[in-house]
């Protein structure tokens, strides 16, 4: 019987170690028109930043957003949020580490920021602030 050579493939990829809140500030004006609170235009600025890898194959990516909620051409609320994602590389992934840092890591962190902003706005009496999805591909 012929014995086939087997090549064992070791798992490779990136693992999320933790996502941490670094900074959060929120401001709301006093005179928001409660009747049309759902008519808010979202203005966001998103800024990812990759950090150097450590010898143990861990690296961090920060994602910052600046948010403005506009109602009737008036800024009714604003927020600045910064979160840090800690990732670990294992094996030799097919996706280049720099591409992961620029595209995938911010895309993993972004939903945490969306949820944080949603909760802050809800507690401030501004319901249904949902940030749009963001494509991090350059």
C-alpha positions in Angstrom: 0.0 0.0 0.0 1.3 3.4 -1.0 1.7 5.9 1.8 1.0 9.5 1.0 3.0 12.3 2.4 1.0 14.5 4.6 1.8 18.1 5.1 0.4 19.5 8.2 -0.7 23.1 7.9 -0.3 25.1 11.0 -3.0 27.7 11.8 -2.1 31.2 10.9 -3.9 34.5 11.3 -4.5 37.4 13.7 -6.3 37.2 17.0 -8.0 40.1 18.9 -6.5 40.2 22.4 -8.5 43.2 23.7 -10.3 46.4 22.7 -9.9 49.2 25.2 -11.5 52.6 25.5 -8.7 55.3 25.7 -10.6 58.5 25.5 -14.2 59.6 25.4 -15.8 63.0 25.5 -19.3 64.1 24.7 -21.1 67.4 24.6 -24.9 68.1 24.0 -26.6 71.4 23.7 -29.5 72.1 26.1 -32.1 73.2 23.6 -32.6 70.1 21.3 -36.0 69.9 19.5 -37.3 66.7 21.0 -40.1 66.5 18.4 -37.6 66.0 15.6 -34.8 64.3 17.5 -34.7 61.5 14.8 -33.8 64.0 12.1 -30.1 64.2 12.9 -27.4 64.2 10.2 -24.2 62.5 11.3 -20.8 64.0 10.4 -17.9 61.8 11.3 -14.1 61.8 10.8 -12.3 58.5 11.3 -8.6 58.2 11.9 -6.8 54.9 12.3 -3.2 54.6 13.5 -1.1 51.5 13.5 1.7 50.9 16.1 4.9 48.8 15.9 4.8 45.1 16.6 6.5 43.7 19.7 9.0 40.8 19.6 6.1 38.5 20.8 4.1 39.2 17.7 1.6 41.6 19.4 0.7 45.0 18.0 -1.8 47.7 18.6 -4.0 49.8 16.4 -5.9 52.9 17.6 -9.0 54.2 16.0 -10.3 57.8 16.7 -13.5 59.3 15.6 -14.8 62.8 15.9 -18.6 63.0 15.6 -21.0 65.8 15.2 -24.8 65.5 15.2 -26.4 68.2 13.1 -30.1 69.2 13.4 -31.5 72.1 11.4 -28.0 73.2 10.5 -27.1 73.4 14.2 -24.6 71.2 16.0 -26.6 69.6 18.8 -24.0 67.1 20.0 -20.5 66.1 19.5 -18.2 63.4 20.6 -14.6 62.4 20.4 -13.8 58.7 21.0 -10.5 56.8 20.8 -10.2 53.0 21.2 -7.2 50.7 21.2 -7.2 47.3 19.7 -4.5 44.8 20.8 -3.9 42.0 18.3 -1.6 39.0 18.1 -0.2 37.5 15.0 0.3 33.7 14.9 1.9 31.7 12.2 2.4 33.2 8.8 -1.0 34.6 7.7 -1.7 35.1 4.0 -2.7 38.7 4.7 0.2 41.0 5.1 0.5 42.5 8.7 0.6 46.1 7.4 -2.6 45.6 5.4 -4.3 44.0 8.5 -3.2 47.0 10.5 -4.6 49.5 8.0 -7.8 47.7 7.0 -8.9 44.8 9.1 -7.9 46.0 12.6 -9.8 49.4 12.3 -12.8 47.5 10.9 -12.7 45.2 14.0 -12.5 48.2 16.4 -15.1 50.4 14.7 -18.2 48.5 15.9 -17.1 49.0 19.5 -16.9 52.8 18.9 -20.3 52.7 17.2 -21.8 51.0 20.2 -20.2 53.3 22.7 -21.4 56.4 20.8 -24.9 54.9 20.5 -25.1 54.4 24.3 -23.8 57.9 25.2 -26.3 59.5 22.8 -29.1 57.4 24.2 -28.3 58.4 27.8 -28.3 62.0 26.6 -31.8 61.7 25.2 -30.7 61.6 21.6 -32.1 58.3 20.3 -31.0 56.3 17.3 -27.6 57.7 16.5 -26.3 55.1 14.2 -23.0 55.6 12.6 -22.7 54.4 9.0 -20.4 51.6 8.1 -16.9 52.6 7.0 -14.7 51.0 4.3 -11.2 51.2 5.6 -9.6 50.2 2.2 -7.4 53.0 0.9 
